Amino acid sequence: MATDYDTPRKTDDELNEDSIEELKARRNDKSTSSVDVDEFEQAEGLELPGADLSNEELSVRVLPRQADEFTCMSCFLVHHRSQLAAEKNGQPVCRDCAA
């Protein structure tokens, strides 16, 4: 609901003066302003887990590992050389896995 910040605010005395009937009328007005939503149209946009994506193609270009990158032997992710923490048994390990 939009709020007009330029309108004068009511004092505590004015808030207490609102009649019960006026408050009930406001509550009823708010409840009748609901929006009708077609459940079928809403459900069409949902994608269920395990949906068949066999006809989909990747739209991402995959690059081979570069000369300044390494594959961590713990998490098997490709990292830049600046992320190399140590080598365990001759295998490179990234900073995240070494911590």
C-alpha positions as CSV (number, residue, x, y, z in Angstrom):
1,M,0.0,0.0,0.0
2,A,1.4,3.4,-0.9
3,T,2.0,5.9,1.8
4,D,1.7,9.7,1.3
5,Y,4.4,11.1,3.6
6,D,3.3,14.7,2.9
7,T,-0.1,14.3,4.6
8,P,-0.3,15.6,8.2
9,R,0.0,12.8,10.8
10,K,-2.7,12.2,13.4
11,T,-1.9,12.7,17.0
12,D,-2.6,10.0,19.7
13,D,-5.8,11.8,20.7
14,E,-7.1,11.7,17.1
15,L,-6.2,8.0,16.7
16,N,-8.2,7.2,19.9
17,E,-11.2,9.1,18.6
18,D,-11.8,6.8,15.6
19,S,-15.1,5.0,16.1
20,I,-15.4,1.2,16.2
21,E,-17.7,1.3,13.2
22,E,-15.2,3.3,11.2
23,L,-12.4,0.8,12.0
24,K,-14.7,-2.1,11.0
25,A,-15.5,-0.4,7.7
26,R,-11.8,0.0,6.9
27,R,-11.1,-3.6,7.7
28,N,-14.0,-4.8,5.4
29,D,-12.8,-2.5,2.6
30,K,-9.3,-4.0,2.7
31,S,-10.6,-7.6,2.7
32,T,-12.7,-7.0,-0.4
33,S,-9.8,-5.7,-2.5
34,S,-8.2,-9.2,-3.1
35,V,-7.0,-10.0,-6.6
36,D,-8.4,-13.1,-8.5
37,V,-5.6,-15.3,-9.7
38,D,-6.1,-18.1,-12.1
39,E,-4.5,-21.1,-10.4
40,F,-4.0,-23.0,-13.7
41,E,-2.0,-20.1,-15.3
42,Q,0.1,-19.7,-12.2
43,A,0.9,-23.5,-12.1
44,E,2.0,-23.5,-15.8
45,G,5.1,-21.4,-14.9
46,L,6.3,-23.8,-12.3
47,E,9.1,-26.2,-13.1
48,L,9.0,-29.4,-11.1
49,P,12.2,-31.0,-9.7
50,G,13.4,-33.9,-11.8
51,A,11.8,-32.4,-14.9
52,D,13.1,-34.0,-18.2
53,L,15.7,-31.6,-19.6
54,S,17.2,-34.1,-22.1
55,N,16.2,-31.9,-25.1
56,E,17.9,-28.8,-23.6
57,E,21.3,-27.6,-24.8
58,L,23.9,-25.8,-22.8
59,S,24.4,-22.2,-23.7
60,V,27.6,-21.8,-21.8
61,R,31.0,-21.9,-23.5
62,V,33.4,-24.2,-21.6
63,L,37.1,-23.3,-21.7
64,P,39.9,-25.8,-21.0
65,R,42.1,-25.2,-18.0
66,Q,44.5,-22.3,-18.6
67,A,48.2,-22.3,-17.9
68,D,47.8,-20.2,-14.7
69,E,45.1,-22.5,-13.2
70,F,45.2,-25.7,-11.3
71,T,42.6,-28.4,-10.3
72,C,42.3,-28.9,-6.5
73,M,42.7,-32.5,-5.6
74,S,40.3,-32.1,-2.7
75,C,37.3,-30.3,-4.2
76,F,38.2,-30.9,-7.9
77,L,37.4,-27.3,-8.8
78,V,39.7,-25.3,-11.1
79,H,41.3,-22.3,-9.4
80,H,43.7,-19.6,-10.3
81,R,47.3,-20.1,-9.1
82,S,46.8,-17.3,-6.5
83,Q,44.5,-19.7,-4.7
84,L,47.1,-22.5,-4.3
85,A,47.7,-23.1,-0.6
86,A,50.0,-26.1,-0.6
87,E,50.6,-29.5,-2.2
88,K,49.8,-32.6,-0.3
89,N,51.4,-35.8,-1.6
90,G,52.4,-33.8,-4.7
91,Q,48.8,-32.8,-5.5
92,P,47.7,-29.1,-5.5
93,V,45.2,-28.1,-2.8
94,C,43.3,-24.8,-2.8
95,R,43.1,-22.3,0.1
96,D,39.5,-23.3,0.9
97,C,40.3,-27.0,1.3
98,A,43.6,-26.4,3.2
99,A,41.8,-24.4,5.9
